[in-house]
Amino acid sequence: MAQGFAPLKSIIIVGGGSAGWMTAAALAHSLSDSCEITLIESEAIGTVGVGEATIPPIRHFNQRLGIDEATFVKETAGSYKLGIEFVDWTQLGHSYFHPFGQYGAEFDSVPFYHFWMRESLAGRIDTPIDEFSMCWAMAKAGKFSHPSPDRRHIQSTFDYAYHFDATLYAAFLRKFAEARGIKRIEGRVVDATLRAENGFIKSVTLDNGEKHEAELFIDCSGFRGLLIEDTLKAGYDNWQHWLPCDRAVAVPCAKGEAITPYTRSTAKSAGWQWRIPLQHRTGNGYVHCSDFISEYEATTELMTSLDGEPQADPRTLRFVTGKRRKFWEKNCVAIGLSAGFMEPLESTSLHLIQYGILRLLALLPDAEMSPLLAQEYNTQTTAEYERIRDFLILHYKATERDDSELWRYCANMPIPDSLQYKIDHFRNYGLIVSDERELFKNPSWIAVYLGQNIVPQRAPALAQMRNQVPVADRMAAISQAMGDAVAAMPAHGDFLAKHCPSPYAA
């Protein structure tokens, strides 16, 4: 053992839900043999539990834990997700698709989308770029199959994620974690005691008077931030001037005849409505800004637009989009809603939990609890939140709607310089400029730029110099291959019924 190294012997996670049990499962998988890990939660408090749509990195989290995909989808009443359809965001009556995968297939050293821009701007094609996405071809046909590992096949050009019941996911992970030694304590944390010598958290006190000590505390207590904010005063950066929605009304309804393999986001007068299809129901919600619509009006608008009978009373969530100024303060790390809130427009909530956990494992402290590790964790996490923030702002800023106060505000609001820089490059030269650590890669930015009519003035220079490439023939061949591949795939519902039928769907 290295000189001076004193491994952590005890960790307490405060709060359950997706954040708490994802953290517990990952720590149990990596540390349970050498560290006592305890999760404290109260059944009486409940969880937010509406985060039902994900993005592809969730698959890697499950794989890291050795979770079988079919079992996971069954136990969470899940379905597959190929991307997000955005309806009425650009203009009323207009829609586009954000796919999980590339556009077309590469047939030259120049990226496919550069050639598409060249041909489109020259007026030689009028085919929307959506039509060159395998994800969209599958989604609109209601089909699903796993991607091919053979890069020569068009079926290798897409990726996928999941829709699932967040409450069932937390229960699934609780079972996983407890089987690997995680100790769960039922109770509500009401107070925390600090060490006099350094201000670190020494213990937490439950409503029954019990005190529990640990060396490291993980705050998964939700919006309140019981430890990171109430106790340690980490501070919060409010981003509502860029992302003005501050409420969500959520309600499940009966599932439709077909389980669509994609999420739908429909822009409304004062926000947007989500539709997330599961095996046993459909999740719905209206994310809105309380400055422009009342809770009653938002609820009424949501309930009258459901495509099935409601299965519960609607409930309202209140939030402030933004992040903690410090995610790791002293011996406490905030994960989940206690760390910050990015509205669910691009399904990033569980991703931020996932990478908060993986970053903690990568920078795991010993008993010394070096502030250098906390500094690096905070630097990396801040950058990730800001990159996601800019991508979300793009959806609101790049609107042509002027039919309501919210959309007029968004179209005219100032935006971060970091986002304006990216927009300027694309608008002028058709180029995607981004940090290599971006969660959302080139196809995602292309989808929103072009989907919301940010059209470049010219195609990238190299594409315009490759006149010898038979672009039209290659594009036609790609379209034909996509059509043939989709025709051979099973319907999404049939795929679920064959490989991962959920007992909750009976």
Helices and strands as residue ranges (DSSP letters): E 10-14, H 17-31, E 36-41, H 57-64, H 69-75, E 79-81, E 83-87, E 95-99, H 112-121, G 129-132, H 134-141, G 154-156, E 161-163, H 166-178, E 183-186, E 189-194, E 201-206, E 211-213, E 216-219, I 226-231, E 236-238, E 247-253, E 263-268, E 271-277, E 282-288, H 295-303, E 315-318, E 322-324, E 328-329, E 332-334, G 336-338, E 340-341, G 344-346, H 349-362, H 371-397, H 405-412, H 417-429, H 442-451, H 461-464, H 471-487, H 492-499, G 503-505
